[in-house]
């Protein structure tokens, strides 16, 4: 997998996660399965989703 594809998968997971209310239990495992991510990539998606939510709330 190229770095660009991996990065896009992380961004897609972050976008999806930022729209979830409530956030699913065991979110890292959900992201790993749903988006075929490694654990570190799933954690990066969580961080990015938090940033997306903050931007949506506070502009």
SVG drawing of the C-alpha trace seen along z (x, -y; Angstrom):
<svg xmlns="http://www.w3.org/2000/svg" viewBox="-25 -30 29 36">
<polyline fill="none" stroke="black" stroke-width="0.4" points="0.0,0.0 1.4,-3.4 1.7,-6.2 -0.9,-8.2 -3.5,-5.4 -2.9,-4.9 -3.2,-8.6 -6.5,-8.7 -7.8,-5.7 -7.0,-7.5 -8.8,-10.7 -11.8,-8.7 -11.9,-7.0 -11.6,-10.3 -14.4,-11.9 -16.7,-8.9 -15.8,-8.9 -16.4,-12.7 -20.0,-12.1 -20.7,-9.4 -22.9,-10.2 -22.3,-8.5 -18.8,-7.3 -18.8,-3.5 -17.4,-1.5 -14.0,0.0 -13.5,-2.7 -9.9,-1.7 -11.0,1.9 -14.0,0.6 -11.8,-1.6 -9.2,1.1 -11.9,3.4 -14.1,1.0 -11.2,-0.9 -8.5,1.8 -6.1,-0.3 -3.3,0.6 -3.7,-0.4 -1.5,-3.5 -3.4,-4.6 -6.7,-4.1 -5.4,-6.3 -4.3,-9.0 -7.9,-8.9 -9.3,-9.4 -7.1,-12.4 -8.0,-13.8 -11.7,-13.2 -11.4,-15.2 -9.9,-18.1 -12.7,-17.9 -15.3,-18.0 -13.6,-21.0 -13.5,-22.8 -17.2,-22.1 -18.1,-23.4 -15.8,-26.4 -15.1,-27.3"/>
</svg>
